[in-house]
Amino acid sequence: MTKPVLRVQDLAVSFRSHTGGLLHREEREIRAVDGISFELFASETLGIVGESGSGKSTLARAILGLLKPNRGRVMWLGENLTALDEEAMRQRRKELQIVFQDPYASLDPRQLVGDSIGEGLRIHGLGSTSERRKKVADMMDLVGLQPYHADRYPHEFSGGQRQRIGIARALVLEPDIIVCDEPVSALDVSIQAQVLNLLKSLQQEFGLTYLFIAHNLGVVEHISDRVAV
């Protein structure tokens, strides 16, 4: 806990918005994230809480390199991720995974669940076909899914099961940090508790580090070691 694994320094992300008609158009800058700084330590959960539209998801995507920040740095184990080119960042993304808010929208409806979970292994060329299949089966077991579920499509699962699939897909690459972007907000309250408890048990077993984004204070209190507003 003496040195952070992730340090975000003065991060800012802006978007350009156009208003008006064909003859008179005005461009204005929308600051989605402006001057955010925090540290994340190994094996802890840092909750990021804020109302809808406050820039939480934009912050997550900027940390993961899915959006280019206008200013600031994202330091991972002393390396400035914001200075990396696209290929170098793609390699680092093995260590920085995300669980999205909508478990159905984040899955390809035409792709078998087993292929979806193992996609990261295939993209990064990790293991043989049989080794990847074994790793996927192990991940599915860890999150409470059955091996035969690998041969089904996302529409055949409930919302809670789909989020378990999303967690398995993030976990399969054995990342250092998992960004959880509103991972339970689309689920029923009873299912929310199951998914949160799953995340906590996985953290205890594997020493995972979470950046947990939410707008529900009760959810944040349940899972977080520290909270940033």
N, C-alpha and C positions, 0 to 999 in steps of 0.2 A: 504493500500500500504506500511505499515511500515515493515511487515514481509512477506517474500515470501512463497507461498504455495508449490513451488517446487524449490529445490536447487540442481544443478548438480555440483559436485566437482571433478575436475581432472579425468574425465572419459576417459578410454582407452579401445578399443576393437581391438583385433588382430586375424587374421586367419592364418592358416598354408597352404601353397601352395607347391605342389610337381611338379618338372620339371625333364626332362630327360626321358630316356627309361627304359627298364626292368633291364638292367645290371648296369646302373648308374643313380640313382635317387637322386636329391637334394631337400632338404626341406628348404623353406625360410618363414620368417614371414612377413605378410602384415599388416601394421598398418592402419586400416580403420578409427579409431577414436583415437586421441592421445592428452590427456590432456585438455579435454573440460570442461569449467566451466561457469555457468550462473545461473541467478535467474529468476523465473517466479512469478508474483504477481497476486492476485485474480482479475478476470474480465478484464484482459488485453490480448492482442494478441502480443506474441513475435514471430517475423519472424526469421526463420533460413534460410539463403540464402547461396548458394554455387553452383559451377558448378557440372555437372553430374559426379558421381564417387568420390565426395569429402567426403562421409561418412554420409550424412544427414539422410538417411533412417536407416543406422546402428545405428546411435545415437538414433533415435526414438525407435527402437526395444530394445535397451539396457535400455532406460528409462522405458519402459513398462515391462521389465523382460522377453522379448521374446528372448533375447540374454544375455549371461552372460559376463559382462565386466571383463577385465583382471585387471583393477585397477580403483580406484575411488569410489564415493558414489553418490547415488540418494536419496535425502532427500525429503520426502513428508510429510508436516505438522510435521516436526521434527523426522519422522521415517525413518530409513535407509532401503530402499526397497531392496538394493543389498544384505542385510544380511538375507532376509527372505527365507524360504524354498518354494518349489513349491506350496504347498497347501495354505500357508499364502499369497503368492503373487497372487494366483488365486482369493482370496477373495478381495484383494486390487484393483484388476483390474476392479471392478465395478466402482471405482472412477477415473480410468485412461483409457479412451477409445480412439480408433483410427479410422480415416477415411482414407482409403487407396487410392493410386493413381489410380489404375485401378478398376472402379466400377463394372465391369463384372467379373473379375477374383476373386474379393473378395466375390462374392456371389455364393452359391451352385446352379448350373443350374437346379438341380432336386428338389429343395426346393421351395415351394410357398413363395412369398415375405412376406406375413404376418407372416409365421413361421420363416423366416430368421430374421425379425425385432425383433420378440419376443423371439428369441433363448436365449439371455442373461438373460431375466426374468425367463425362464424355468430352465436354468442351475443353477442359483442362488436361485431357489425356491421362487421367489417373486410373491405373489398373487395367486389367484385361476385361473382356466382356463378362466372363464368369465372376471375376472379383467385384466388378461393379454391381452385378446382380445380387451377390451376397451382401455387399455393403448396403444396398437399398433395402433388402429384406431385414437386415439388422436395424436400420433406422426406423422402418415401419413398426417393428416390434417395440422399439423404445418409446414411440409416441402413442402406442395403444392400437395399432392397426394390424390386421391379419395379412399374412403373406399373399393370399389369393386376391387381396384388394389391388395388388400391383397390376392386374389385368383388367381393371375396370376404368371407366371414364369419370371425370369430375362430377358430372350431373347425377351420378349414381350415389353420391354421398351427401350427408347432412352438412350444415354449415360448420358445426364443430369438428366433424371428421375432415372437412376440407382444410380447416385451419391446422389440424394435426399434420396433414399432408404438406402444408406450407412450412411448418416447423421442421419436418423431416428433411425437406428440400434444402432449407438453410443449414441444417445441422450436418448434412452428409459430407460437406467439405471440411469439417472440423475447424470452423473459423475461430479467431481470437475474440471477435466481437459480433454480436447479433443485434441489429437495430430492429426493434419491434414497433412498427408504426401503426398505432391504434389497433392492435391485433385482436381485441375482443369486442370492439364497439359495435360490430355488426351481428353479434351473437346474443342469444337469450341470456338472461341473468344466470340461470343455473348452469348453462354451458360455459359462460364466462369463467365461473369459479373453477371448473374442470381444467380449462386451458391454462389459467393462471397457475394452478397447482402443478400442472405438467411442466410449465416453464421453470417453476421453482425447484422441482425435483431434478430436472435435467441440469440446472445450474449447480445444485449440490453434488450431483454425481460426476460432472465433467469440469467443474470450475469455470463455467461460462460467464462471460461479461455481457451485460445487456444495457443498451440505451433504449429505455422504454418510454414511448411517446403516447400520451393520452390526454383527454379533456375531463375524464371522470376522476375526481379526487379520491373516491373510495377505492377504485382500482389501483391508482398510483400508490396510495397508502399501503395496500395489501402486499405489493410486490417490491417496492423500492427501498434501497438503503439510504439514498439521499434524493432530494427533489430540487429541481430548478424550475422556476416559473418564468 
